[in-house]
Amino acid sequence: MESESDQASTSNLQEIQKTEEHVKPYLVEAINQFQTVGNCRKALTWKYYAKKILYYLRQQKILNNLKAFLQQPDDYESYLEGAVYIDQYCNPLSDISLKDIQAQIDSIVELVCKTLRGINSRHPSLAFKAGESSMIMEIELQSQVLDAMNYVLYDQLKFKGNRMDYYNALNLYMHQVLIRRTGIPISMSLLYLTIARQLGVPLEPVNFPSHFLLRWCQGAEGASLDIFDYIYIDAFGKGKQLTVKECEYLIGQHVTAALYGVVNVKKVLQRMVGNLLSLGKREGIDQSYQLLRDSLDLYLAMYPDQVQLLLLQARLYFHLGIWPEKSFCLVLKVLDILQHIQTLDPGQHGAVGYLVQHTLEHIERKKEEVGVEVKLRSHEKHRDVCYSIGLIMKHKRYGYNCVIYGWDPTCMMGHEWIRNMNVHSLPHGHHQPFYNVLVEDGSCRYAAQENLEYNVEPQEISHPDVGRYFSEFTGTHYIPNAELEIRYPEDLESVYETVQNIYSAKKEDAE
């Protein structure tokens, strides 16, 4: 019999599915319409929020699918399916499906079979039909499959471990592993494992510290085996086969026998999400903390009572909730999380109390806020501001291209930031205008006026938040949306003057 919480979860899933089914076609059609030639630079704000809605709806559906997947019996071992759910959740606007990824893997399997046919034309794996899960027991026949796999994956298709850009989230997304033909040990192992099992080789995942491995049984099926009855396969290292001692050399330390054991799907996904969580904590340029938020959601979907991660999620939501444009939804989410933490671990009373106090203080501050701050260029205190929102700029020192979406008459950051950024070494120090800019690499920065200059060859800035502030790109500058124009009502006229003086003069000189 279903519990009330199970019934509520089922009801929520059905509502989300209905909403997505009803709304999605209209949003996708409109977004695609605005992506056509002539329209791709227009309706930026509309597209920005349409994608936000799609992002949320798809993530909710994927998360519910993942939770249902995790309820499968322990003997249900679709490692690839679980990895695809993680991929989909972190990339909800991308067209990623288990069917498409499986089709790509099937094409690799066909290449392996072609090579295997040259090794042993009567190999039993060649007779397997798509979708079969038969296993071959003879070690020699299994070895022939692995030899063919290694040739196809590493010699023919040039798959390799990504040593040059190891700490990149793309290495953990299965669709990207197949596109880029590179990954890290766990993603490469899942690809290797999936192909091997389709061809009848019963490899198993090993949650080895610092370097995920696969194990290949060398003993009789059903016998009492210890760790020395296995060969360990390093899919990151071109399928190299290792002994127990070589595994220890690989990571430079001795480990207990328990760490050579096989792990289930949930543990494999936990490690994948744990890697994403670590990367999310490292991301310094993404002020939305999207990867950290996504990986926390995924981890807590699997392990909802992890107090330290719940605290991290509460702090993260609190941080995001203090931004002026955010609603009370995030603040209320913080309070819900804190209440759950208090129930799980009363010993966290101090940390919970601190966050509750600051959350409630935030609510009171928001109540006292009236309207938005309007900045007039004509005001005396803004007389030194030279640039306007919407202008495409270049950083003199670092060379990056950016668009201005806000400015202050002087640096408004704290003393620690000013010291860390060495602002005092600038000729004008912090007593000069500073600009909020969206940078082409996806970061948001705060740049001193003396470090910026007009970009003589203005170009679109491919930043995910451009539509949050601007409605259109004209070819020389961005036009602020209604919300940003309210805050900077005199900037648009200044932009037109600048464009006329800078770019029209350049065009005349060229003629």
C-alpha positions in Angstrom: 0.0 0.0 0.0 1.3 3.5 -0.9 2.0 5.9 1.9 0.7 9.4 1.9 4.1 10.7 0.9 4.3 8.2 -2.0 0.9 9.3 -3.2 1.9 12.9 -3.0 5.1 12.3 -4.9 3.1 10.4 -7.6 0.6 13.2 -7.8 3.4 15.8 -8.1 5.0 13.8 -10.8 1.8 13.6 -12.7 1.2 17.3 -12.4 4.7 18.1 -13.6 4.3 15.8 -16.6 1.0 17.4 -17.5 2.5 20.9 -17.2 5.5 20.0 -19.3 3.4 18.2 -22.0 1.1 21.3 -22.2 3.7 24.1 -22.1 6.8 22.5 -23.7 5.6 22.5 -27.4 4.8 26.2 -27.3 8.0 27.2 -25.6 10.2 25.1 -27.8 8.4 26.3 -31.0 8.8 30.0 -29.9 12.4 29.5 -28.9 13.2 27.9 -32.3 11.3 30.6 -34.1 13.5 33.3 -32.5 16.6 31.3 -33.3 16.1 31.6 -37.1 18.2 34.0 -39.2 17.1 37.5 -38.6 15.5 36.7 -35.3 18.3 35.1 -33.3 19.5 38.5 -32.0 16.0 39.6 -30.9 13.6 38.7 -28.0 16.6 37.8 -25.9 14.8 38.3 -22.6 11.8 36.2 -23.7 14.1 33.4 -24.8 16.0 33.6 -21.5 12.9 33.1 -19.3 11.4 30.6 -21.7 14.5 28.5 -21.3 14.4 28.9 -17.5 10.9 27.5 -17.5 11.9 24.6 -19.7 15.0 24.0 -17.5 12.9 23.7 -14.4 10.1 21.5 -15.8 12.6 19.1 -17.4 14.7 18.9 -14.3 11.7 18.0 -12.1 10.7 15.3 -14.5 14.2 13.9 -14.7 14.6 13.9 -11.0 11.4 12.0 -10.4 12.5 9.5 -13.1 15.8 9.1 -11.3 14.1 8.5 -7.9 11.9 5.8 -9.5 15.0 4.3 -11.1 16.7 4.0 -7.7 13.8 2.1 -6.3 14.5 -0.8 -8.7 15.7 -4.1 -7.2 19.4 -4.5 -6.4 19.8 -7.0 -9.3 18.7 -4.3 -11.8 22.1 -3.1 -13.0 21.6 -0.6 -15.7 24.6 1.6 -15.0 24.3 3.4 -18.3 20.7 4.3 -17.6 21.6 5.9 -14.2 24.5 7.8 -15.8 22.2 9.1 -18.5 19.8 10.5 -15.9 22.7 12.4 -14.3 23.7 13.7 -17.7 20.1 14.8 -18.5 19.6 16.5 -15.2 22.7 18.6 -15.6 21.9 19.4 -19.2 18.1 19.6 -19.3 18.0 21.8 -22.4 20.1 19.4 -24.5 18.6 16.6 -26.5 19.9 13.6 -24.6 18.2 10.3 -24.4 19.1 6.8 -23.3 17.9 5.5 -26.7 20.3 7.8 -28.7 23.3 7.1 -26.4 22.6 3.3 -26.6 22.4 3.6 -30.4 25.9 5.2 -30.4 27.2 2.4 -28.2 25.6 -0.2 -30.5 27.5 1.2 -33.4 30.8 0.8 -31.4 29.7 -2.8 -30.6 29.3 -3.4 -34.3 32.9 -2.3 -35.0 34.1 -4.5 -32.2 32.2 -7.5 -33.7 33.9 -6.8 -37.0 37.3 -6.9 -35.4 36.3 -9.9 -33.3 35.2 -11.8 -36.5 38.8 -11.4 -37.7 40.1 -12.9 -34.5 37.6 -15.8 -34.2 34.9 -16.1 -36.8 33.0 -18.6 -34.7 33.0 -16.5 -31.5 29.7 -16.9 -29.7 29.4 -13.1 -29.1 28.9 -12.7 -32.8 25.6 -14.5 -32.6 24.1 -12.3 -29.9 21.1 -10.4 -30.9 20.5 -6.7 -29.8 19.2 -6.6 -26.3 20.4 -10.0 -25.2 22.1 -10.3 -21.9 23.9 -13.7 -22.4 27.3 -14.2 -20.8 30.1 -16.3 -22.1 32.0 -18.3 -19.5 35.3 -19.3 -21.1 38.1 -16.9 -20.1 39.8 -17.2 -23.5 36.7 -16.2 -25.4 36.2 -13.3 -23.0 39.8 -12.2 -23.5 39.3 -12.1 -27.3 36.4 -9.7 -26.8 38.5 -7.4 -24.6 41.3 -7.4 -27.1 38.9 -6.4 -29.9 37.4 -3.8 -27.7 40.7 -2.2 -26.8 41.7 -2.1 -30.5 38.4 -0.4 -31.6 38.1 2.0 -28.6 41.7 3.1 -28.2 43.4 2.5 -31.6 40.6 2.9 -34.1 38.3 5.4 -32.5 41.0 7.1 -30.4 39.2 7.2 -27.1 41.5 8.3 -24.3 41.5 9.4 -20.7 41.4 13.2 -20.4 44.6 14.0 -18.5 44.9 17.5 -19.9 41.5 18.7 -18.7 40.7 16.3 -16.0 38.6 18.6 -13.8 35.9 19.4 -16.4 32.3 18.4 -15.9 32.0 17.4 -19.5 34.1 14.3 -18.7 31.3 13.0 -16.6 28.4 13.4 -19.1 28.0 10.3 -21.2 26.8 12.1 -24.3 29.9 14.3 -24.2 32.2 11.3 -23.6 30.9 9.8 -26.8 31.2 13.1 -28.7 34.6 14.1 -27.4 35.9 10.5 -27.1 37.5 11.3 -23.7 36.5 11.2 -20.1 37.7 10.3 -16.6 38.1 6.8 -15.1 34.4 6.4 -14.0 32.8 7.5 -17.2 35.3 5.6 -19.4 34.7 2.6 -17.2 30.9 2.8 -17.6 31.3 2.9 -21.4 33.7 0.0 -21.4 31.5 -2.0 -19.0 28.4 -1.5 -21.1 30.1 -2.6 -24.3 31.7 -5.6 -22.6 28.4 -6.8 -21.1 26.7 -6.5 -24.5 29.3 -8.9 -25.9 29.0 -11.4 -23.0 31.9 -10.4 -20.8 30.6 -10.0 -17.2 32.8 -7.1 -16.0 32.0 -5.5 -12.7 32.6 -1.9 -11.3 35.1 -1.4 -8.5 34.9 1.8 -6.5 38.7 2.0 -6.1 40.0 5.1 -4.4 41.1 7.9 -6.7 40.8 5.8 -9.8 37.6 3.9 -10.7 38.3 0.4 -12.1 36.5 -2.7 -13.5 37.2 -6.2 -12.4 37.3 -9.4 -14.5 36.8 -12.7 -12.8 39.5 -15.3 -13.6 38.0 -18.1 -11.4 35.2 -20.6 -11.9 31.7 -19.1 -11.6 30.2 -19.4 -8.2 33.5 -20.3 -6.5 34.7 -18.5 -3.3 36.9 -15.8 -4.8 39.3 -13.3 -3.2 40.7 -10.2 -4.7 43.6 -12.1 -6.3 41.2 -14.1 -8.5 40.4 -11.0 -10.5 42.2 -8.9 -13.1 41.5 -5.2 -12.8 40.9 -3.1 -16.0 41.8 0.5 -16.3 39.5 1.9 -19.0 41.0 5.4 -18.5 44.4 3.8 -19.3 43.5 2.3 -22.6 42.0 -0.9 -21.1 45.3 -1.9 -19.4 44.9 -5.1 -17.3 46.3 -4.8 -13.7 47.1 -7.1 -10.8 46.3 -6.2 -7.2 49.8 -4.9 -6.7 49.7 -2.9 -9.9 46.4 -1.3 -8.7 48.2 -0.1 -5.6 51.1 1.3 -7.7 48.5 3.1 -9.8 47.4 5.3 -6.9 50.6 5.1 -4.8 49.1 3.6 -1.7 48.1 0.3 -0.1 44.4 -0.3 0.2 42.3 -2.9 2.1 40.7 -5.8 0.3 37.2 -4.3 0.8 38.0 -1.6 -1.7 38.4 -4.1 -4.5 34.8 -5.2 -4.1 32.0 -4.7 -6.6 29.6 -1.8 -6.1 25.9 -1.5 -7.1 24.4 1.1 -9.4 23.5 3.5 -6.5 27.1 3.6 -5.3 28.4 4.2 -8.8 26.0 7.1 -9.3 27.0 8.4 -5.9 30.6 8.6 -7.0 29.7 10.3 -10.3 27.6 12.9 -8.5 30.3 13.3 -5.9 32.7 14.2 -8.6 30.3 16.8 -10.0 29.8 18.1 -6.5 33.5 18.7 -6.1 33.7 20.4 -9.4 30.7 22.6 -8.5 32.5 23.7 -5.3 35.5 24.7 -7.4 33.6 26.8 -10.0 34.6 30.4 -9.3 33.2 32.2 -12.4 29.7 30.9 -12.3 27.8 33.2 -10.0 24.6 31.1 -10.4 26.4 28.0 -8.9 24.4 25.9 -11.3 26.6 22.8 -11.3 26.8 22.9 -7.5 23.0 23.3 -7.2 22.4 20.5 -9.7 24.8 18.1 -8.1 23.4 18.8 -4.6 19.9 18.1 -5.9 21.1 14.8 -7.4 23.1 13.7 -4.3 20.2 14.5 -1.9 17.8 12.7 -4.2 19.8 9.5 -3.5 20.7 10.3 0.1 18.2 12.8 1.5 19.4 12.7 5.1 23.0 13.9 4.5 23.1 16.7 7.1 26.3 18.4 5.9 25.0 18.6 2.3 21.7 19.8 3.5 23.5 22.6 5.4 25.5 23.4 2.3 22.3 23.5 0.2 20.7 25.8 2.8 23.7 28.2 2.7 23.7 28.1 -1.1 20.0 28.9 -1.3 20.4 31.7 1.3 23.3 33.2 -0.8 21.2 33.1 -3.9 18.2 34.4 -2.1 19.9 37.6 -1.1 20.0 38.8 -4.7 17.5 41.6 -5.2 15.7 40.0 -8.2 15.0 36.8 -6.4 11.6 36.1 -4.8 10.9 34.7 -1.4 10.7 31.1 -2.8 14.4 30.5 -2.1 14.1 32.0 1.3 11.2 29.6 2.2 13.2 26.8 0.7 16.0 27.6 3.1 13.7 27.4 6.1 12.3 24.0 4.9 15.8 22.6 4.6 16.8 23.9 8.0 13.7 22.4 9.7 14.7 19.0 8.1 18.2 19.3 9.4 17.0 20.1 12.9 14.9 16.9 12.8 17.7 14.7 11.6 20.5 16.0 13.8 19.6 18.2 16.9 23.3 18.6 17.4 23.4 21.0 14.5 21.3 23.5 16.5 24.0 26.2 16.4 24.4 26.2 12.7 20.7 25.9 12.0 19.9 28.7 14.4 22.5 31.0 12.8 21.1 30.4 9.3 17.5 30.8 10.5 18.3 34.1 12.1 20.0 35.5 9.0 17.2 34.2 6.8 14.5 35.9 8.9 16.6 39.1 8.9 16.8 38.9 5.1 13.0 38.7 5.0 12.7 41.8 7.1 15.2 43.7 5.0 13.3 42.8 1.9 10.0 44.1 3.4 11.7 47.4 4.0 13.0 47.7 0.4 11.0 50.1 -1.7 11.4 50.0 -5.5 14.7 49.7 -7.4 17.7 52.0 -7.3 17.7 54.4 -10.3 21.0 55.7 -11.6 20.9 58.9 -13.6 23.9 59.8 -15.7 23.0 63.5 -15.3 23.5 63.4 -11.5 26.5 65.2 -10.3 28.0 62.2 -8.5 28.0 60.2 -11.8 29.9 62.8 -13.8 33.0 60.5 -14.1 31.0 57.6 -15.6 32.2 57.3 -19.2 30.5 54.1 -20.4 26.9 52.9 -20.6 25.0 49.7 -20.2 24.8 47.7 -23.5 28.2 48.7 -24.9 30.6 46.0 -26.0 33.9 46.5 -24.4 37.4 44.9 -24.2 39.6 44.6 -21.2 42.9 46.3 -21.8 44.9 43.9 -19.6 43.2 40.5 -20.0 41.8 41.0 -23.5 38.4 39.5 -22.9 35.3 40.8 -24.6 32.3 41.8 -22.5 29.1 43.8 -22.3 28.3 46.3 -19.6 25.1 45.6 -17.6 25.6 47.9 -14.6 27.9 50.5 -13.2 28.8 52.3 -9.9 30.4 55.8 -9.6 33.1 54.2 -7.4 34.1 50.7 -6.3 31.3 49.3 -4.1 33.1 46.1 -3.1 34.4 45.4 0.4 37.9 46.0 1.6 38.8 42.4 1.4 37.9 42.2 -2.3 39.7 45.5 -3.0 42.8 44.1 -1.4 42.6 40.7 -3.0 42.1 42.2 -6.5 45.0 44.6 -5.9 42.8 47.6 -6.8 45.0 50.0 -4.9 47.8 49.4 -7.5 45.6 51.0 -10.2 46.4 54.7 -11.0 42.9 55.7 -9.9 42.5 53.0 -7.3 38.9 52.4 -6.1 38.0 56.1 -6.5 36.8 55.6 -10.1 33.7 54.1 -11.8 33.4 50.3 -11.8 31.4 48.3 -14.2 29.4 45.0 -14.0 30.2 43.1 -17.2 29.1 39.8 -18.7 32.2 38.1 -20.2 32.3 35.9 -23.2 33.7 33.0 -21.1 30.5 32.9 -19.1 31.8 34.8 -16.1 30.5 38.0 -14.5 33.1 40.5 -13.5 33.6 43.9 -11.9 36.0 46.0 -13.9 37.6 49.4 -13.3 36.9 52.1 -15.9 40.6 52.6 -16.6 40.9 48.9 -17.6 38.1 49.0 -20.2 38.0 50.3 -23.8 35.6 50.3 -26.6 35.7 47.1 -28.7 36.3 48.4 -32.3 34.9 45.2 -33.7 31.8 44.6 -31.5 30.5 41.0 -31.4 27.8 39.1 -29.6 28.7 38.0 -26.1 27.8 34.3 -25.7 26.9 34.6 -22.0 23.9 32.6 -20.6 22.6 35.7 -18.7 22.6 38.1 -21.6 18.8 37.8 -22.0 18.3 38.5 -18.3 19.4 42.1 -19.0 19.0 42.8 -22.7 16.3 42.4 -25.3 18.2 42.6 -28.5 21.7 42.8 -30.1 21.9 45.3 -32.9 25.3 44.4 -34.3 27.1 47.2 -32.4 25.5 47.1 -28.9 22.8 45.5 -26.8 19.5 47.2 -26.1 18.5 46.9 -22.4 15.2 45.2 -21.5 12.5 47.1 -19.7 13.7 46.1 -16.3 17.3 47.3 -16.8 16.2 50.5 -18.5 14.2 51.5 -15.5 17.4 51.3 -13.4 19.5 53.2 -16.0 16.9 55.4 -17.8 19.5 57.8 -19.4 22.0 55.2 -20.6 20.3 54.3 -23.9 20.6 57.8 -25.3 24.3 57.8 -24.3 24.8 54.5 -26.1 23.3 55.9 -29.3 25.7 58.8 -29.1 28.7 56.5 -28.5 27.7 54.2 -31.4 27.3 57.2 -33.7 30.7 58.6 -32.7 32.7 55.4 -32.6 31.3 53.0 -35.1 29.8 55.4 -37.7 33.1 57.3 -37.8 35.0 54.0 -38.3 32.6 53.1 -41.2 33.2 56.4 -42.9 37.0 56.1 -42.6 36.8 52.6 -44.2 34.8 54.0 -47.1 
